Amino acid sequence: MGPADTASTDAPAMTPDAIRQLIEQGLPGAQVRVFGDDGVHFEALVVSEAFHGKLPLARHRMVYATLGALMGNEIHALSLKTLTPAEAG
């Protein structure tokens, strides 16, 4: 509801590595690469078998769910590319 809601996060300043770890924890087995150098705008490539049979919007929601309240707060923007292992080649 306010700043206290984000105070419980482990990383006050977001880094690509911190975001990668959160996504990997929320989507076990996923291969994740995150890029971004300004601390609030990021791009991620997420490859996961869990995306099989899911539309792009559902895949993005799965990734956003791993980041919870960080989205729109510490993470201002996250551009996603979500693929299954077969799609990634």
Beta strands, then each sheet from edge to edge (+ up, - down):
strand 1: 31-35
strand 2: 41-47
strand 3: 77-83
sheet 1: 1+ 2- 3-
end
